[in-house]
Amino acid sequence: MVTKPRVFTSILVARSYLMVITLLVCKMVRFQKTTRLTSSLLIRCSHHVLMTLRARSYSSSHNSHLFQKCKNYSYIGKTRLNGSAVQASFDASDGSVVYTDGACIGPGDNRQAGYGVYWGPGHRLNVSERLSGEQTNNRAEIEAVITAVKQAKEAGLTSITIATDSKFAQHCATEWGPVWEKNGWKLYDGKPVKLREPVERLLRLIRESGVNVSWRHVPGHSGVEGNEAADRLANMGAKKPNPIS
């Protein structure tokens, strides 16, 4: 990695070297017109080299800053759940990242929905469950988030990042839900919010849990390991027997 003092020295040396060449060439060239042209070209060349070195200096400094940020990107911490030690994987300094997903399979009235919560490989908090009640993908997505926040609260975590491919679930918790609640759970056209029950539970849980919830949208079915794992858990849950509603 190039340090700032070295880059600064390189700039001075390069600039001095090119200026000397410019003066020597100017003395050697016979015609004044050619001298002016040559001098102009070499000065431009000197300026170009100077700008290139400055750009490299910024790049080195910027990459160093990113490296310092990434050094703390992955670490292992311990939380407790019901009095027992639990290995919890943290991959961001702002809290534990947990992947949630919902799934709905089958046609029409025979639909089966499930949800998955993925904390890490072989993690004891990983969840794969069948959704109770109305079988829809959006309800499953919300239920997965509710489950993750509950687990975080029981584990004593103060902050988590929900990584989900469902912008619907995220908007219900951060934008639409609070507006619906303020408007008496009515849509802009006066119709009632269909998913009031799970959204209301989610908002209340986030407020009362003491867990600071951040959000990260991830593209679905795009090879993101945590999202793919949560998707598998959700689909496994959808294939389980329907629980008592």
TATALIN-V928797 format. One record per backbone hydrogen bond with DSSP energy under -0.5 kcal/mol. CO is the residue of the C=O (numbers start at 0). NH is the residue of the N-H. If there is no record, write none. Layout:
co=CO nh=NH
co=CO nh=NH
This chain:
co=2 nh=6
co=3 nh=7
co=4 nh=8
co=5 nh=9
co=6 nh=10
co=7 nh=11
co=8 nh=12
co=9 nh=13
co=10 nh=14
co=11 nh=15
co=12 nh=16
co=13 nh=17
co=14 nh=18
co=15 nh=19
co=16 nh=20
co=17 nh=21
co=18 nh=22
co=19 nh=23
co=20 nh=24
co=21 nh=25
co=22 nh=26
co=23 nh=27
co=24 nh=28
co=30 nh=34
co=31 nh=35
co=32 nh=36
co=33 nh=37
co=34 nh=38
co=35 nh=39
co=36 nh=40
co=37 nh=41
co=38 nh=42
co=39 nh=43
co=40 nh=44
co=41 nh=45
co=42 nh=46
co=43 nh=47
co=44 nh=48
co=45 nh=49
co=46 nh=50
co=47 nh=51
co=48 nh=52
co=49 nh=53
co=50 nh=54
co=51 nh=55
co=52 nh=56
co=53 nh=57
co=54 nh=58
co=55 nh=59
co=56 nh=60
co=57 nh=61
co=58 nh=62
co=59 nh=63
co=60 nh=64
co=61 nh=65
co=62 nh=66
co=63 nh=67
co=64 nh=68
co=65 nh=69
co=66 nh=70
co=67 nh=71
co=68 nh=71
co=69 nh=72
co=74 nh=89
co=76 nh=87
co=78 nh=85
co=80 nh=83
co=83 nh=80
co=85 nh=78
co=85 nh=87
co=87 nh=76
co=87 nh=89
co=89 nh=74
co=91 nh=94
co=95 nh=97
co=95 nh=160
co=97 nh=162
co=98 nh=117
co=99 nh=164
co=100 nh=115
co=102 nh=113
co=104 nh=111
co=106 nh=109
co=107 nh=110
co=111 nh=104
co=112 nh=130
co=113 nh=102
co=114 nh=128
co=115 nh=100
co=116 nh=118
co=116 nh=126
co=117 nh=98
co=119 nh=122
co=122 nh=125
co=126 nh=116
co=128 nh=114
co=133 nh=135
co=135 nh=139
co=136 nh=140
co=137 nh=141
co=138 nh=142
co=139 nh=143
co=140 nh=144
co=141 nh=145
co=142 nh=146
co=143 nh=147
co=144 nh=148
co=145 nh=149
co=146 nh=150
co=147 nh=151
co=148 nh=152
co=149 nh=153
co=150 nh=154
co=151 nh=155
co=151 nh=156
co=152 nh=155
co=153 nh=81
co=154 nh=79
co=157 nh=211
co=158 nh=95
co=159 nh=161
co=159 nh=213
co=160 nh=97
co=160 nh=162
co=161 nh=163
co=161 nh=215
co=162 nh=99
co=163 nh=217
co=164 nh=166
co=165 nh=169
co=166 nh=170
co=167 nh=171
co=168 nh=172
co=169 nh=173
co=170 nh=174
co=170 nh=175
co=170 nh=176
co=174 nh=178
co=175 nh=179
co=176 nh=180
co=177 nh=181
co=178 nh=182
co=179 nh=184
co=179 nh=185
co=180 nh=183
co=184 nh=192
co=186 nh=189
co=190 nh=186
co=192 nh=195
co=194 nh=198
co=195 nh=199
co=196 nh=200
co=197 nh=201
co=198 nh=202
co=199 nh=203
co=200 nh=204
co=201 nh=205
co=202 nh=206
co=203 nh=207
co=204 nh=208
co=205 nh=209
co=209 nh=211
co=210 nh=212
co=211 nh=159
co=211 nh=213
co=213 nh=161
co=215 nh=163
co=218 nh=221
co=222 nh=224
co=223 nh=227
co=224 nh=228
co=225 nh=229
co=226 nh=230
co=227 nh=231
co=228 nh=232
co=229 nh=233
co=230 nh=234
co=231 nh=235
co=232 nh=236
co=233 nh=237
co=234 nh=238
co=235 nh=238
co=236 nh=239
